[in-house]
Amino acid sequence: MQFTRRKFLQTLAVTASSAAFTSTLVGCGDSKSGTVTVFTPTPVNIDNNGQYFPQSVASGDPKSDSVIIWTRAIKDSADVPLVLQVSTDDSFGTVVVEFEATAQASADNCIKIRVAGLSPDTHYYYRFLINGADEIISSRIGRTKTAPAEDNERNVKFAFVSCQDYIGRYYNTYLSVLQQDDLDFVVHLGDYIYETTGDDSFQSGNEVRNIVFDDQEGALTIGVGDSAFYAAASLSNYRQLYKEYRSDALLQQVHERFPMIVIWDDHEFSDDSWQDNATYTDGAMGEQNLERKRNSEQAFFEYIPMDHVAIRGEDGSSSDSLTVSEEHLYPNTRIYRDFRFGKHLHLVMSDYRTYRPDHIIPEDAFPGTVAMDQATTSGFLLATGMPQAQVDATVAQLSPYVNIDDAPFAPYKAAFLEVFTGLYMQALAAKLPLSQEELLAKAQGYAVANVQGKLATSYLNLVLSGAKAQLPAEHPLQQLPALPEAGVEQGIAFYTLAKTALFDNLGSRYLVIKDTYDLYAAYKEYVANLQGGTAQNAWATEQTNWMAQTFATSDATWKMLGSSVSFSPLMFDLSASRPYSGSVALESALGSGLLPAALQQRFYINVDHWDGAPQFKSGFIKDVLASNGVITLGGDIHSTYVTEHAAHPATGNKSFNFTTSSVSSGTFGSFLQRGMNSVLSQLGDVPDAVSQLPFFFNILMETATKRSDIADDLAFAEMWQHGVGIVTVSADNVQVEFHNVNSEINGESTITNSYYDAADEFLAMVDVHKFRVAGNQLEKLD
């Protein structure tokens, strides 16, 4: 056997405490080499305190003949020569692989090695060695496992997790993963880190779990005044986050014990991001930042045990050190890939963020702007095959509008230019640290650009009423009557979609009116398709076609798709025509007219997710997922859902979605309650019965799908618990267990308090929700 400079010694029997040899060391991407003594016949001392290996070790992307092994090593010199040993036993009596490489300072001293030529379905133990002054220093011993060969009929068991905010929070829920010693691997569906360090809308640090960027100048400052916080931007910022997150004892234990398959969602770069764009200011300024995007990806590839090289189609058959270069980074990025685990499981991992288009409703959209006038709306609906009578009825329920540039409305235009200049100044001041002169100039520009053309009179009348309430009686504005809302044309304004504020994600990324959004989204997709693009497909054509082909040609018993965001329908129904709510308080609020008319609608909760792409989502579920009987695994939403999609009309197969809650990040129930209370507060005095509505959202979400026009059946929803998922795949069925815990029990937080030294106490508080898919049917087992 001939060896290259990146030398592997396969099936070499050697005892670490008695062998001595010299080897050629090769650094990551370094063409130079030298001959040094790798280790001497002295005892091996394990670095349990993390002096040399502060983030311990990790493995990932297990195939039947290979695995990625990772560590970060620090020593006196900037570059650290290492030896990786792989053995079939934890005593390393028999070493089957020995590999020399250098942890380079240019890669933040991270080293990632693809170990090839392994046996399938085998546990391997591994460690990294540093040659100390008078002893061999070893990392902690890691354990990994290769995938079973494609003809292996054994069961496969794995965990899937998501959303592990570090700031002020502990990863207690990983205790449920560590309790499962027989896992084959762990799937991480994204939000492995959070790019912010002090966003008080969801983060509250403490003395132990807090991060202050060393490179503060390289970070972004988001917001103004006391609400300002920092977000990672420089490579140093992103690297520091991974170092801090991977210092966590439980996360280290998970990595040490199981190989991990990881994809990213948004927070590995920026919250609610798309391509290389952030959304912190909700359109108040442009946030495209190619350098920041590439910094985030470089740190991710350095710290995550992923084969980012082979994924792009480069040679992945041989053993090698894996380096990160510009050709691996955006816009060349690819992280979507697939894994085969024996006869019964084919797992596909997707990428939702890299290629997706912008959100359909712009965050900076002017609420009064008519996006589809009456002629456009009627014409589009008729083109879809809707009868004229139904078209007329639909249009009659939309927003009335006038052309504010028509001569009769000249006094209104002048008044609204003044009013919206003030409103834009307020909105910009809350987002950007600008002087009064800058605020005025920008606000005037926005007012002039938006107070023109066809505008929704229902929205303008609300603004006019609010302005009058704050002005003296003699002000000229008081003389203007309301704009006409009857006898004028009607169409879809951004206000019709629930966009009520300037520079805001409500009515844009969150809480949009379902029925009008579905219509507008379909129109936007139609227009984008005519131009050769898409407004909805977050995966883009190449990834979508690859997934469809992979599922269609797979002979595995069960096919699964890992998606960073959920396929479950996340909506609630407050309309007067809803079939049933199950909530006495809600029935009382609706029946007595306490609920404002503006809220008596069906709402999508989160259109940053797949609900924001309704036509693409339904088509993909039908044509790819249901057709091939694919089970999807989702995360990101900090809550637990189980969904049964409609059967495919030809194959009869069904698709099922299982969405896991967060490891540590705040529950969606708490976020939704805060957001809904914010919406209600904008509507003025709201009775207590209505302000308590968020507490009934579980019921609302479970019943909102009981309508003939919604094909999905949301079978389970839990929005107030953290947790992880455990999946067992066999020839006959798939069983999914959600190991969840309430965020607070007996007045004590289960997340902001550490249970690392009280595992039994924590595990006793865990609820287990069990489900089974067999024979194309979903069954709840508890």
N, C-alpha and C positions, 0 to 999 in steps of 0.2 A: 504494500500500500504506500502510495506517495502522498506526502503531506505538503500543503502550502504553508506560507508564513502564518496564516490563521489556522493553526494546527489543531486537529482533533485526534485524540487517541482513543479509538473505539475499543470497547471490551478489554481495556488495559487493567490488569489486576495490580493494585499497588496499595500499600498501607501507608496512610499519610504520616504516621509517627515514625516511620523507619526509612522512608525513601528520600533520596536526594538526587536532583538532576539539574541540568542547565537547559534553558530553552530560549527561543527567539520570542521577544515580546513585540506585540503589534498594538499600537494605539488605534483608537477609533478614527478611521480615515487617514491615518498617518502612514506615509510610505516609508518612513525610516524604521530601522530595526537595530537591535543590539543584543548582546548575549549577557545575561545576568543569572545569578543563582536564584531560582524561584523560591525554594524553601530548603531548610536544613533539617537534620534529624533532631528536632526539638519539639516539645509538646505544643499542641494547638490550644490557644486560649480564645474562647468564644466571647465576642464583643457584646455582651448582654446589655451594657449601659449605653450603647449607641455612640461611643466616642469616635469610632472609625466608620461605622455604617449607621448613621443617624436615622435613616428611613427604613432600615432593615432590608428585606429582600421581597421580591414578588415574581410571579410568573403569569403568563397569559397566552391567549390565542392557541389553545391546545388542539393539535391535529393528531392523527393516529401515529405519525412518525416524527413529530416535532413539537416544540414548545418554545416560547420566548421567556428568557430568564433575565431579571433586572436587579440592579442595586445602585446605590450611590455611595461612593467611597471617598473619604477625606483623610489626608495625612499631612505630613510636614510640607511636602512638595505639592505644587499645583496639580500635576498629573500623578495618578496613583496606579502603578502596575499591579495587576491582579491575576489570580488563577481561579477559574471556576471549576469546581469538581461536582460531578453528578454521579450518584450511586443508587443502587437498588435497595440499600438499607441505610438507616439513619446513623449507623456507626461508621459508615464509609469504609467497611472492611474490604469491599470490592468497588473500585471506582471504574465506571464505564465510560466516562467522558472527562477529559481534562483539557482546559482551554485557557490560553493566555491572552490577555488584552489589557488595555489601559483605560481607566476612567479619566477622561480628559476634562480639564478645567473649562475648556471652551464649550462643553456640553453640561456645565454645572456639575461636573464630576459624576454624571449618570452614565451607566453602561448597560446596554441592552444586547443580549446575545440570542440568536436563533440556534437552538440545539436540534440538529437533524439526525436522522438515522436511528431513532429510538423505536422501541417495540410498542405496539398498540396496547391500549387498556392496561397500562402499567403505572404504578406509583413510583416516582423517582424523588430522591432527596438531593438537595443541592446546597452548596455553600461557596462563598468567595473567600479567598485567602490573601492576606497581605503579609509580606516578609518584614517583620519587625526587627528591632535591634538584637534581641536575644530570644525571640519567640515567634511562632507563627500565629498571627491574629486571624481569627475566623469570624465571618458574619454569623448571625443566627442561622440555624438550619431551616431551609424551606422545604416544603413538600409540594409536589405538583403531580399531575396525572395526565397521561395521553388519552386521546379519544379511542374508544373501541373501533375495530375495523368494521367496514360497512356490512359484513355478513354476520356480525355478532348480534345475537338476539336478546342480550340481557337488558334489564331496565336501566334507564338513565335518570339521575336525580340531580337537580341543580337549584340554585337560588337566583332570584332576580330582585334587584334593588334600584333605588333612585333617590336623588336629592339629599345630599349630606352636608348641609350648612354647618360650619365649624364655629362660627362666632357665637359665643355664649351658650353653645349646645354640645351635647355628648351623644356618642353613637351607641347608646344602650341597646338599640334594636338589633345591632349586630350580634348580640348575645344569642339570639334565636338562630342565627346562621351558624355560629360556632358550636351550637348544641347539636348540629347535624354533621357528624363526623364523616358520613358516607356520601357527601356531595361529590359529584364529578367536577363541577366548576361553579362559578358565580358569574351572572350576567349583570353588568352595571349599565343602566339605560340613560345615564347622563346626569348632569349637574353634580359631577364628581367634586368640583370646587364651586365656590361662588366668588365672582370677580370683585364684589364690593366688600368693604371692611367695616362699614358703620352706617349702613342704610337703616335708619330707625323705623322705617315702615315694616321691617320684618326682622331686623337684626338687633340684638342687645347684648353686647359683649360683657365679659367679666374679667377679673384679673388673670384668670388662667386661660380662658378661651377667648382671646382677643388678638388681633393682628394689626400692627402699625407698619406700614410700608417703610422699608429702609430707604428705598428710592422714592421718597414722597414727591419730589419734583417731577418724576417720570409718570406719576399717576394722574388720572383725571379727577377734577373736582366737580362733583355733580350737585346741583341745587345751589341755594343761596342762604346766607345767614346761619341760624342755628340748625337748620335742617340739612345743611351741606354734608356730603360724605365723599369718600374716595373710592375710585374704581381703578382696577389694574389697567395699565396701558403699556408700560415698558416690559421688555423681556424679563428684567429683574423682578418686576411686580408679580408677573405670572409664575415665575419660578419660585418666588417666596411663598406664594399660596400653596403650591404643591408640597413644598418642604414642610410647611406648618401643618397642613392637613394630614400628611403622611407621618407626622410625629405622633399621631393618635395611637394609643396602645391597642385598642380593639381593631382598628382598621389594619394595623400592622399584622395582627394575628390572622385576620381573614386572608390577607395576601400571603402570609407565610404558609397557610394551610391549603389554600385552594387556588388553582389557576383562575384568572378573571378575564372575561370577554367584555370589552368596554366600547361604548360609543359616546359621543358627546351630545348634549342638547344646547341650550343657549348660554348658561352661566359660565361654561368653560371659556367663552369669549365675552358675551354681553347679554344682559337680560332682554328677552323677546327679540333677539337679533335675527336678521335675514342677510345672507351673504356676508359682506363686510360692513354692514350698517348696524349701528346701535339705535336705541329708541328712548334714551333717558329723558330727553327734553320734549318728547311727543311732537316733533316737527318744528319746535321753536328755533332750531338751528340744524344745519346739515350735520349728520353724524357718521358719514362714511369715512372709514379709517383703515386703509389697506395694511399699513405697518402694524397697527394694533392687532388686527386679525391674524397676521402672520406670526406676531410675537406669541399670541395665545396658542396657536397651533404648534409652534416649535416647542414650547414648554410642555404641552400635552404629549407630544410624541417622545420627548425626552423622558418623561416620568411615567408614562403608561406602558405596561408590557404588551404592546401591540406590534404586529409585524407590518408596520406602515410601508415597508419596502415592497414585500411580496403582494400586498393588496393592490398596488398600482400596476401589477403585471410583470414586475421585475422577477428575476430568478429567485424562487423561494425554496428550492429543493436542497440547497447546500447549507452547511453551518456557517455562520458568519456573525461578525459584530455589525450592528445596525446603527447607522448614523443618520442625522437629519440634515438635509440640504434644501436649498431653495426650491428645487424641483418637486419636493414633497408638499410644499405649502400652497395656500390659496393663491391663485385660482386653480391650481393643479391638484388640489386635495382629493383624496379618495379614502374613505374609511368604511364604506359599505362592503360587506363580504359575507361568506357563508361557511358553515361548519357542519360536518357529518359526524354523528355519534351513533355508530352501530346501525342496525337495521331499522330502528324505530324512530330516530329523530334527525331531521334536517333543519338546522337553525340558520335563518337569514337575519343579518343585522343591517339596519338602514341608517341613512343620514338625512335628517329632516331640515337642517339649518343651512348647509353649505350652498345649496342651489335654489332655495325657495324665493319666489317673488315677494315683493312688499305686501303688507297687509292690505286687503281690498279697500277698506275705508281708511283714508289717511288720517293720522292723528291730528294734523293741522287743518283738516277740512273745516271750512266755514259752515256752521250748522244750517244756515239759510240757503246755501247754494243748491240749486236744483240739478241733480246729477242725471235724472231722466225726466224729461218733460212729458207732457201728455201724449204728444204724437209719437215720441220714441217708445214710451211704455206700451201704448196700445199696439203699435206696429210690431214690437218684439213679442208681445203676448199672442197676437194673431199668428205670427210666424211659428210659434210653438204648437199651434193647433188648437188653442183655446177658443171656444165659441165667442161670437161678438157680445152676446148678452153677459157672459161671465167676465169678459174683458171690461165692459162698461162698469159692472159691479165692482170689480177690483180697483179700477182707477178712481171710482167715487170715494174710496176709503183712504186715498192717499192725501198728500198735503196740497192745499191750495197755494197758488203762487201768482205773482204779477211780475212784470218787467219794471224794475225800479227806475230804469232809464226813460220810461215813457213820460211825456210831459206832465200828466196829472200828478205824478208822484215825485216831482222835483223837490217840493218842500220836505218830503220824507227822506229823500236821498241825502239832502244837506244835513238833516237832523241825525240820521244814522251814521254819517261820516264822523260827526262829532262824538256821538255815543260810543261807537266802536273803536275810535281812537283811544278813548279812555279805558274801555274794556281790554283792548289789546295791550295797553301799557301795564295794566294790572296782571294780565296773564303772563306777559314776558318777564315782568319783575319777579314773579314767583319761580321762574325757570333759569334766568340768566343774570349774572352780575354786571349790569349795564348802568351807565350814568343816566341821569334824567334826560339829557339831550339825546343820547343814543336810543333810549326807550321811546321817546316821542317820535323820533325819525322813523324807527322801525314800525311803530304802531300806526303812524299815518300811512306808511307804505302798505301795510296789511289791510287797513280800512279801505283805501282807494282800490286795491286789487280785488276786494271781495264784495264791497257794497256796489254791485253793478249787475246788470242782466236779470235773469229770472231768479227770484228769491221767494222763499216760503213765507207767506203772510202770517201763518200761525206762529212761527218762530219770532218774526219781527214784532208781532203784537205783544208777545211775552216780554221781549226786551223793552219795547216802548212803555209798557205798563210799569216795569221795574224802574225805568229811568224817571218816569213821572213821579213815582213814589218818593224819589230822593231829591226832587227839584222844587223850588218855590212855586207858588200858584201863578205868579206873573211870568214865569219862564215861557218863551214862545212854544216850546215843545208841548206844553199843556194844551195848546189849542188844536193839536193834531188828533183827529179821531182815529179809531182803529182801522187798519187796512182791511179791505174786503176779504172775507173767507168763504163767501158763497157767490155763486154765479161767475166764478173764474175757473181757469184750467187747473187741473190737479196732476201732480207727478210725485216722483221720489226725490226729496231733498235729503241731505245728510241728517237733518233733524228727524225725518221720517224713519230713519234707521236707529234712532236714539242718541244721535250725536247732539249734545246740548251745550257743550263747553268748548272754549278755544284751547288748543294745545292740550289735549286730554286723551287718555286711553279708554275712558268710558264712552261707549258708543262707537269705539273704533276697534280696539283689541278685545274689549270686555263688555258684557251686558249690551248686546245689540238685539233688536227686535227680529225674531226669527223669520217671520213670513215675508217682510219686506227685504230683509237681508238675502234670503234665498233668491228672490227675484233679481235683486241688484247684482248678486254674485254670478248668477247665470248670464246676465247681460254682459258683465265685465269679461267673463270667460269667452263668450261669443265674439266680442270685439277683439280680444287678445288673440284668439284663434285665427281670425281673419288676417291679422298682422303676423302670423306665424309664431306666436308666443303662447303664454299661458298666464292666467291670473290666479290659478289655484294649485297646480301641481308642484308641491314643495320638493319632490324628488327629481324633477326634470326627466326628460325623455330617456336618457341612457340608463339611469338607475332604475326607472320604472320598468323598462323593457327587460332589463337584466333580471329583476325580481320575478316578473311574470314568466319568463323562460325558465328560470331556476325551479319555480314551484311546479310548472306544467310538466317538466321532464324528470322530477325527482321520484324515485321509487320508495322513499322512506314511508313507514307507516303513518307518521305524524310529521306535519310540516308546521314550523313556527316562524313568526316574524317578530323581531325585536324592534320596537319603535319608541323613540324617546318621548313621543306624545301619544295620547290615548285615542283609540278609535271608538270609545264609548260616547254616546250622545249626552252631552252635558248641557241640559236645558231645564228650565222650569216654566210652568204654565200658570199664569195668573189671569188668564182670559176668562171672561164671563161664560164662555162656551166649553170650558174644560170639562172632561167627563166626570172626574171625581178627584178630590184632593185628599180626603181622609183627615183633614185638619179642621177641627171645630173652630179654632181661632181664625183661620183663613176664611172659612165659610161665613163666619160672622162679619169679618171685615168687608168681604165682597158684597154680602147680602145687604148690609147697612150702608153701603156706599162710602165706607171709610177709606178704602184703598183708592188713591188718586187714579183718575182715568188713564193717565200716562203710563201707569204700571200695569194696567189690565191687558197684558199682552203675553205672548210666548217669547221667551228670551233664550238666546244662546248665551251661556255664561262666559265662554272663552273661545274667541275666534282666532287666537294665535295658534290654536290646535286644529285638528282635522275638521272640526265643526265649521271652521272658517273657509273650508273648501267643499261645500256641500255637494256639488255636482261631481267633482272628481272623486270625493270620498265614496259616494254611493256607487259610482261606476266601478271603482277599484274593488270595493267590497264584493260587489256582484260578480264581476268578470274575472277577478284574480283570487281573492281570498275565499269567498264562498264556493266558487267553482272548483277550487282545489282543496277545500276543507282546511284552510290555514287557521291556526290559532295565533292571535296576536297578543304580545306582551307590551304593556305601556307603562309610562311613569310620568314624571314632571308635575302632575296636578296635585300632589300632596294629599291624596285621598284614594280610596279603594273602590273599584267598580268591576262588575262582571256583566257582560253584555252578550246576548245571543242575537246574531244578525239573521236576516231572512234567508230561507233556503234558496239555492240557485235554481231557477226554473227548469233547467235542463238536467243537471247532474243530481239535484236534490241535496247536495252537500250544504253544510252550514259553516260559517265562520264564527268564532267566539273570541271575545276580548277579555283579558284579565289585566287590570291596571293596579299596580301596587302603590301604596302611599309612600311618604318620605321616610328616609332613615332618621332624619333629625329636623328638617326644615319645618316651619310652622304649618299647621294643617290648613287645608283649603277652606274648611268650615270657618276658621277664625278670620281668614282673609275675606271671605265672602260676607261674613257678618259686618266687618269693618267697611267694606265697599258699599254694601247695601245701605248701611246706616248713613254713609256719606251721600248717596243718591237721595235718600229720604229727607235728609236735612236740607237739601237744596229745594225741596218742595214745600218748605215752611213747616208749620206745626203739624206733626203727625201723631195720631193717637197711639197709645202704648200697644194696642192690639196689633197695629200694623208694624211698629218698630221691632216687634218680636218675631216677625216673619222669618228671619234667617234661621231661627231654631227649628223651623219646619221644612227646611229645604231638602232634607233627606227624603221626606215623604213626597214632597213635590217632584223631586227628580225621579223617584221610583214610579210615580204615576203619570208623569208628563208624557211618557211614550205610549200610553194607552189610547192612541188615536190611529185611525186608518191610514193617515198620510205619513206615518213614521214607521219604517220597517224594522227598526231596532227595538229590542226588548231589554231594557236596563233591569237586570234581574237582582242586582245587589248594589247598594251604595252606602259607603261609610266615610264621612267627611271630617270626623273629629278625632281620628286615630292615626298614629304613626305606625309604620310596619315594614315588613319584608315579605316576599313571596317565596314559597318552596314548591317546586314542580317535580312530579314523578311521572315518567313516561314509560309505558309498558306496551306490549303487543295489543292489549285489549282496551286500554283507556289512558287518559291523562288526568292526574289528580293535582289540584292546585290548593295549597294551604296558605292563607294569609295569616301571618303571626303579627297581630296588631296590639297596640296598647293605647289607652286613652292618654291624651296629652297631660292630663292632670288627674290625680287620684287622691282623694282625701285631702285636698288642698295642697298637695305636693306635686311639683312638675316631674314628669317621668323623663324629660329631655334636658332641661336646664340643670338638673342634678345628676351627678355621676353615680351609676350603679356598678362601676367596673369591679369593685371589691365586694359587691353584694349581688352576684349574678342570680342566685336562687330567689332572692327577694324580688328582683325584677321579673324573672321568668314566671313567677307565680301570678303576676298581674297581667300577663299576656293572654289575649283572647285569640283563639284559632278558628278561623272561618274556612270550612272545607267545601270544595266543589269537585265534581267529576264530570268529564266529557267521555261518553261512550255511546256507540251506536248512533252518532249524530244527534245526541241529546245531552242537555245540560241538567245536572242534578246537584242540589245543595245537600251536603251530607250531615250537617249539624243544625 
